[in-house]
Amino acid sequence: MSSRFGSPKALAALNGANVIEHHQNILLKTQINEIIIVLGAFSGAIDPYILDSERI
């Protein structure tokens, strides 16, 4: 978590969603077969925002 930002940056608001959801939606629109997301620190806070898709 960024001490100046106050929360994990992946959960920052962006265009009506948070950054992690926004990136997943963009990637799901491509022809990429498998999307791997490495959560690292604060995975417990970010994991609920990982979309339910067989490609992720």
Secondary structure, 3 states (H helix, E strand, C coil): CCCCCCCCHHHCEECCEEHHHHHHHHHHCCCCCCCCCCCCCCHHHHHHHCCCCCCC
